[in-house]
Amino acid sequence: MFVHDEAHTEMVLRYCHDRLSLDPVPLDFGGATTESLADALAGLIGPAGRDPAEVLDVFATRLAAAVVSCDSPRFLSFIPAAPTKASLLFDMVVSCSSLQGTSWLEAAGAVAAENQALEVLAGVVGLPEGAGGCFVSGGSIANLSALVVARDTAPSRGAAGGRPVRFAVSRESHSSVARALSIVGASPLLVDTDDHRLTGAGLEAALAHDQDPSDVVGVVATAGTTNAGIVDDLEGVADVAEARGLWFHVDAAYGGAALFARSARPRFAGVERADSVVIDPHKWLFAPFDCAGLLYRRPALAKAVHAQQAAYLEVIHEEDHPEIWNPSDYAIHLTRRARGLPLWFSLAVHGTDAYGEAVETVLETARGTAALVRRAPHVELVREPDLSVVLVRRPGWDPGDYHDWSVQLLAAQTAFVTPTTWEGDTVARLCFLHPHTTLEMVEEILDSMR
C-alpha cells in the first residue's frame, strides 16, 4: 500500500538540497491568481495515485513560486523568519523520524533536548532555577495558555467561586491577547499608554480609578510590540503587579530574542520578574515554523491547570518526579510534534554567542536604517526604533500611494514591505529579523519612495 521508494526519496532530498543552497533566498511570489492555482491543482488528487515527480514539479514550479519567501533578507513585512540551515536540516530529521513530544513516557529523549533549549530561553530572561514550560505552535496559543493559568490560579477567583475576571492590557497588546481574553471569558481593563508604552504609573492609575479592581487578576505587558517594536515599562509594571498580587505575563513573542544582545538588554529590565513569558524562536531566534517558547516561573501552577486527565492518560502521570516532564501538561494541547528540536540543534551547533552576534547585527541594521531615513530629504522617521521595527513616512502620500508602492516593490523583487497605520496615518513599516539584510537593500527601498 505505502512503500518506500528510493528514487522518490532521492528526488525530494535533491529538492531540499537545492532549496537550502539558495543564497540569498529570493522573494518569489509570481502574482498567482485563484484561477491559476486552481488550474495547477486540477485533478491532482483522485482515486489513483500520480507520479511523484509530476506532483513535486507542480509544487516547485506553480505552488512554491506563489509563496513569498519569509526567509529572504528582502522580506521586511509583518514578522519575518530567518531559520538557520542547521535548524531547517534538523526539522527534516524531526519529520522523517516521525518524532513527537507529548509525554516523557513516549519521548523522553526529545523532551529532554527541548527542555535544554527552554533552559537557555529561561536563562536569558533571568527566570529562577526551576522555571520551565514547553514549546507550542505560536504566540497566540502561548498567550492563551498562560492567561488560562493566570485566570484559574488567581486567589480572588477561588475565593469568589469562579467569578468573571479582568486583565489589564494596553491597546498596543498583540491581537491574540484580545482573542485569548474572549476565549477564557475575561474582560480587558484598558490602560492608557505613555507614547504607546504601557507603564507602571499608567497601570496603577487605571487600577486606582477603577470602581472595583478586585476582579483584575493579571496584567499583560509587551516586550516588542508588533507594529512598532516598543518594549513596555516592564520594571514599573512588575512593581504594581507584585504590590497588587497580579499575575505578570510578558508577551515577548517577537522582541524577546533581543535579550541575546547586550545592547538591548537594559530595555527589558523587569522581565525576570514575570510569572509567564512567551518568546517565539520562529521569529527572531532563527528557528523554522512553528515554534513558540512558553515559560512559567512556577510551572507546577500550569501543570495543575493544563494536565489532561483520562483513563488512557493515567500511565503518563503514574510517576510524579521532577525529571518526569510532560509537555502536554503546560499548555492547551495534547499531541504535539517535537517542534523545539530544530532550535535545540541549531543552538548546540552554533552556540549562544553566535545568536547574540546575529541579533546585534539586526539591531545595528535597524539603527542604520533610522540614520538613513533621517538623512534622506524625501522621507521621515516616525520614531526612533526600540528594537528592529522602523516606521517611515513619505510626506504627500495617501494610503493608495503606499499600497501601489508596496505592490511595485514586490513585483520588482526589491523587497516585501507593507504599510501600516500609525496614529491615524498610513506609513511604511520595515521589520528587520534577517542578519543578512543589508543597508544597501534598505537604500534601494528608500530610493523607490522618491
N, C-alpha and C positions, 0 to 999 in steps of 0.2 A: 504493500500500500504506500507507505512513505519510506523510501530507501535513500541511503547516502549515495550521492553521485559525485565522484571525484572531479569530473570536468566542471560540474556546476559549482563546486567549492572553489576551484581554481579561478573560475570566471568572476565570482563575487569578490574573492580576495584581491584579484587583479584590479577590479574597480575600486575597492577600498584603498589599495596601494596608490593608485593614480590620484584619488581624491586627497589622500593625506600628503601627497607630494606637491600639491599646488602651493606655490609660494610667490606672490601672495595669493590668497583666495580671492577670486573675482566676485563681484557683487551678484552677477546673474540677474534673473528676472526679465525674461524677454517679452513682456507685455502680453502674456497669455490671457485668453478670454474664457468664459464659461463654455462657449461653443467649441473652442479649440481643444480644451481639456476633455470635454465630453467626447469629442471625436477621437482623441488619443486613447481613451479608456473603453470605447465602444466594443462590446463583445469580448473583452479581455478575460472576464471570469464567466465560466459556463460549466456545464456538466463534465466536459472533458478538459484535461489539463493542456497548457500551452508550453511551447519550447521555452525553457528558462532564459535563453539568450534573447529571444524576442521580447519577453516581459522586461528583462533588465534594460534592453535598448529603449523601450517606451519610457521607463523611469529615467534613464540617463539623459535622453535627448528631448523629452517632452515635459516630464513632471518635475525633475530636479531643476531644470532650467527655468521653471516658473516659480521658483522659491528664491527670495532674496537671501543671500548667504550672510547670516548674522555674525559669522566668524571672520568676515572680511574686515581688514583695517579701515575700509571706507564705509562701513556700516556704523552710523552715528545716531540712529534713531532709537526711540523707546529705551530699553536697556539691552545693549548688545551682549554677545558672549564671545569669548576667545579661548576655547579649550586648548590645552597643550596637546601636542601629538601623543605624549605618553598617556594622558587621560583618555583620549579617543581610542587608542590602541587597547587599553585595558577595558574600556567599555565593550569592545568586541569580545574580550575574554569573558566578561561577565555574561554577555548574551549567549555566546556559543557554549558556555559551560552550564547554561540554564540555572545560574546561581540565584537563589532568593535569600532573603534575610529577615524572615518573620520572627523566628524564635531561636534561642540558644540551643535547644534540643536539635533543631533541624540544621542550623547554620552557624555553629559556634565559631568556626574559623572566619567566616565573613563578618560576623558581628564583632568579633574581637578587633579586626582590622578597621572596621568602620568606627569603633569606639576610640581607637588610637587617633584617627583623623578628628573626631569630635573633641578629644582632649586638646589637640592643637588649637582648635577654634576657641574652646573654653579658656585656654591659656592666654591667647591674645586679648580676649575680652577681660580677663582678670577675675573670672569666677573662681570660687574656692574649690579646694580638692573635694571630690565627691559630686561635683556638678556633672550633669550628663543629659542625654536625650536621645535623639535619633535623627536620621535623615528622612525627609518627606519630599513630596513632589515639587513643592514650590512655596513661596512666601504666603500665599493665600491659605493653604492648608495649615501651614505653621502658625500663622496668626490665629486662625480659628481654633486650633488645638490648644494653644496657650491660653486663649481667653475662656475656653471651656473650663480649664483647670482653675483659672482665677475666679470664675463665677462659682464653681462648685466647692471651692475651699474657703470662700470668704466667711469669716466668723459671723458677720452681720446677717448673711443669708441663712446660715444654720440656725441662728437664734430666732430668726423671723419666720422659720418654717418654709423656706424656699421662695420668699417674695421676689418679685422682679428687681433687677439691679441695673445700675448705670456704670458706664466707664467714661472717664474724662478723656477727651480726644480733641485734636485741633482739625480745622478744615484742610490742613496740609497732610493729614494722615492718608496712607495709601487707600485706594478704593476698596481693597479687600477687607479693611477694618470695618467699614460701614456694613459690608455684606456679612461679616462674621457676627457683628452685634445683632443684626436682624435674625440670623440663623439661631443664635443662642437665646433669643428673646430678651435681649438687653437694649437699653436706650443710651444714646450719647449725651454727655454733658459737654457741650461745645465750649471750648476755652479760646478766648481771644489770643491772637499771637502778637508778638513784637517783631515787626519786619519779617513776618511769615515763620517765626520761630516760636515754638511752644516753650514757655519759661516757667520756672518755679513760681515767680511772682504772679504770673497770669493764672496759673493753676490755683494758687492759694486764694487769689481774689475771686475766682469763679466759685470755689467752694464756700468762701465766706459769705458771698452774696446769694447763694442758693437757699431756697426756703427750707429744704430738708436734705442735706448732703449725706445723710446716714446710709442711703442706698447706693452711694457711689463706692464701688469696691475695688476699682483699679484705674490705672492711667496708662495710656499708650503714647510713648514718645517715639520719634522717628530719628534715626541716625543716618541721614541721607535721603531726603525726600525725592520722590521720583521726578517731579517736574523741574526742580532746581538744585537738587543735591544738598539741601540745607540740613545741618545737624542741630537738633533741638538742644536746649539747655538741660542736658542730662543730669548734671550735678544738682541744679536747683530743683528739678522735678523729683529727683531721688530724695532730696531733703523733705519735701512736702509729703511724698508717698510714705516715707518712714514715719514722719510725725503723725500722720493720719491713719496709718495702718492699711494703706492701699497696695494692691498688687502692682508692681512696676514692670511693665512689659516694654521692651525696646525692639522696634521693628528696624533692624539694620540689614534687611534683605539685600539691598544694593550697596549701601555705604559701609557696612561692617568690614569689608575687605581692607579698607584704608587703615584699619588697626595694624596691619602688617607694615605700614610705612611710618617711620619715626616722625616725619614732618607733620603728619596728620593726627597723631595720637592725642595731642592736647585737646583737640576738638571733642574728643569722646570721653572726657573726664566725667565720671559718674556712671558709665555703662557697667562697670564692675559691680555695681550695687543692684543690678536688675534681678528680678525674680525669674524672668524668662527673656530670651534673646533669640532673634532669627537672623541668620546670615546665609545667603544663597550662594554657594560656590559656583553654580552655573551662571552666575552673573560675573562678578569681578574676581573670582578666585580660580578661573581658568579650568573649570570642570565642564563636562558636557551636560546637556539637559537629560533628565530633570533631577536636580539635587539641591535641596534646601536643608540647612542645619538648624534644628530646633534644640535649644539648650535650656535647661532648668537649673536654678540654683539648688533647689531641693527636689530632685527627680522622684522621690518617694511620693510626693503630693500628686504628681502627674500620673504615676502608676496607679494610685488609689482611684483616680478618676477614669483613666482610659483603659485599664486592663479589662479585656473582654472575658466573660465567664460563660462557659458552655461545657456540656459533658465531654465532648470530644477534645476540648482545650485543657481539661484538667491536667493532662500529662505534662504540658509545658509549664505548669505552675506548681508541680509537685514539690520541687526543690526550691527553697527560697533562700539563696545565698547571694551575697553582694556580687559575686562574679557571674551569677546566672542572670543574664541581661536579655530581655525580650524586647526588641524594638517596637513590637506591636503594642506594648504597654504604655507608650509615651505620646501617642498622637491618635488622630481619628483615622485609623487604618488597621488592617489585619495582615492579609497577604501583601507582601511588598518585595520589589527587587532590591538587590544589594547595591543601591544607587550611590552609596558613599565610597565604594571601592575604587572607581576611577580617580577620585580626588586623593584617596589614600596612596595609590600607586604613584601618582604624579608628585605628591609631597615627598614621598620617600626617594624617588628618583632625582628630583631637582633640589630638594632641601628648602627649608623655610626662608633662608636668606635670598634665594632666587625669587621667591614670591614677593618678598619685600622690595627687591630691586624693580620688579615688573610693575608693582603698584606705584612706586615712586616715579617711574618713568611716565606712567599715565598722568599722574598729578602734575608733573612738570609740563606735559603737553597741554593740559588744561590751562595752566598758568601762562604758558607761552601763547596760547590762543587768545587769552584775555588781553595780553600785551599787544598782539597783532591787531585786535579789534580796536583798542584804544588809539593806535597809531593811524588806522585807516580812516580817511575822511568821509567815506560813504556809509559807514555802519556805526552803531553804538553798542557799547557793552551795557546790558541791562543791570547787572550786578556782579560784584566780584564773586568768583566761584568758591564755595566752601570745599568742594571735592572735585569731581570731574565732569560736572554739567556746566556748560557755558551757554547763556542766553544772549542772542544777538538781535538787535532791532535794525531794520532798514527803513530809515525815515522816508515817508512818502508812499510806502507800500500798503495796500489793503490786503485782507485775507486772501482774495483771489490771486494777487501777485505772489504771495508766499506759496500758495498751492501750485501755481503754474511753475514757479522756480523749482520747487521740490520735485515735480514730475520730470522736468527737463534735466535736472541734476542726476536723477537715477537713470534716465534714458541714455545719457552720455556716459554712464558708468563712472562719473566723477565721485559721487558719494550718495549715500542714502541718508538724507536729513529731512525730517518732517517738522512742520510748525507746531507750536503750542500756544496756549493763551496765558498771558501774564498780566495781572491787574487790569483785565478787560481788553488788552491789546494783543494782537497776533504777533508773535516773534518766532525767530528760528531757534531751535534747540539742538545743541550738539552734545551728545553724551559720549565721552571717551572711556573705553574699557580695554581696548586692544593696545598692548605695548608697542606694536609696530605701526600705529598711526603716526604719521609724521607731520611736522609743521608745514612742510611743502604741500601736503594734501590739504591742509587747512587753508593755505593761501589760495589754492585753486578754488576752494569753496567760496571764500570771501570775494575773490575776483569775479566769480559768477554772479554776485549780488550787485554789481555796478549798474 
